[in-house]
Amino acid sequence: MNYAVPDHGSIILERPEGLSVRYGGWLLSVWGGPVHDELLAATTRGVEVAAAEHGGPIAIMTRHRADPRFPLGVDFASNLPNIRRAMVRIRPAIRASATIVDFDGFIAKTMDLAVSALSRLALPGIPMRVCSSSVDAAKWLLEVTEPTAPSVNLRALVRAATEVEALYQERRSGWAAGASAKPI
C-alpha cells in the first residue's frame, strides 16, 4: 500500500532512522534508533524549518520504536550534552513536546529519565512528557497548548500521526531493499 504525507503536511526530515512531517503547527516524527550527532544536527534544522514555515513555535509528537537496523545499546544516551545544547538552541521553536516510547525495560526507563532531565535543564517552562500512545500524547499536547494550539482536533492529530508512522514503515521497507532516503 502507498501511504502519503497527511493532508496539509510536508516532510521536513526523511532518513532511514526516522521521518518528521510538519502538519500545521505540529511536528510529527517516528525514530527507529538512537539520536546520534549527525541525526541530531538534521533534527535540529528540521525543527527550525518547521517553526519557520509555521510562523512560530510548534508542538512536537515523537514516537521512538525499536528498529533492528539501528540497535539501542546502554550507551544510547551518551550524547545527552549535545542533545541538551541542541534543545537550548531550538527552545524558541517549541511550544510543547510529547514522546512515545514503543519499548520497555531499562532503555525505556532511561529514556523517561533523560526526557525529564532534559526538560528541566534545556527547556524549562516548555511542557514535555513521555506518553504511552499517540492518543495519550495528542490529548496531552492539545491540553497544554490550548487555547493557542494550532487549529486541529484530537481525531485529526491522531490520524496524521498514524499516517506518518505508516509512511515511515513503508519507506523503511524500501530503504531495507536498497532505496535511498530523500536528502535533506
Order of alpha helices (4+ residues) and beta strands (2+ residues): beta-beta-beta-alpha-beta-alpha-beta-alpha-beta-alpha-alpha
